[in-house]
């Protein structure tokens, strides 16, 4: 009897373990379906295009694939086929009267996750969110995340949640200088419905938006430190200033990354090897290298094959000098271009998505984006946020980053500005992401070559690189040979030119002598012959 009871208990335990294990696996499964992002207008005059780009990069950093559609291009019943896990309505232009009845009907019937960003809440959205909303006019507001506080830079009308539903979850809050003591919820989540008043360039607003989206879409995240990233580094950057910045960051124990550009030509010149020598100094100091793809200029754009070829050449040239990129950094619009995704971005496991450049209203884009775009999903995408967007935050060290973030700082242009930047970073009190302590593991694949990084160790085709300076001696010998060859070529060219000038000079003298001889011959012989011939004739 006891044996039977023991067997039954054991059977129950096994069944419960299997059920719980299956439930855990299902809970940990991430929804692979894309999120539909519908926006009313880019509103370039008020930089609404940058807000849209910011939202797309934030979603990509959270591992959410995004399909972006203008409101006017939405087709009826698109949301009804179950292909989307959620829909985000982004209103960039509050004064716009753009409506799409088909979209509003489908959104009402949609059973997935719904998020509204900006003003213009429709009746179906208000019903899902509940509570009371109010439009604030000309009020100086501050956003709060715990002890971290930042004044909002927006000067437009702001729709806020005055009184939320009983089952609502608030993320952050707002306070007004006009009405001290009055608070409003910043982000609101009610079941599968969410609301954000805006997604501006303020650093704290971006982190609060990321916090709400992770809760709404059930994205598994954890608090993590931002990656300090120095941008704008090119082969023309002053080596002394870059070396000084690297050494000062290293001496203070500040982990960092460099977003660099390279070239696919003249990589055998001494100037290129001096550039890679400074980049190796960064690697030895614990810094990471993120390669920015080729900058396309002019009206012509590289096709996918040519773009892949140029990028592979740049990577190979850097790798030959033991500069091993840990990932790629690129503007947000690169992740909405299919040819750029296939040729470059898909080659790396880690990508920093940099902000787009602001576009002027009268300026036409050289290469307009298609109406419907799809954002690539990375193993790890980082949203790039300018460090300056956090300058007005009080208690910066208390900011909670739930999305992978790279805080961007432009490379200083002088020695004095390098010192000022290092001091500013020290005063910020921010805890920076340390790739060694956090056991960062990245890969970049180009052709048959696989570059890797893991906790401070670099790899080439899974084999560890033991000495980053291994190519320096060979490179120096190559430089010497190139210098000697160049000097010999110059001597040969100089001798050839001198010989050519000498032969030309001698030829000119010979021609003059021939001309003088011909004239002498004419005077002495031809005239005398004529005279003799004339005397014989008259005889």
Order of alpha helices (4+ residues) and beta strands (2+ residues): alpha-beta-alpha-beta-beta-alpha-beta-alpha-beta-beta-beta-beta-beta-beta-beta-alpha-beta-alpha-beta-alpha-beta-alpha-beta-alpha-beta-beta-beta-beta-alpha-beta-beta-beta-beta-alpha-alpha
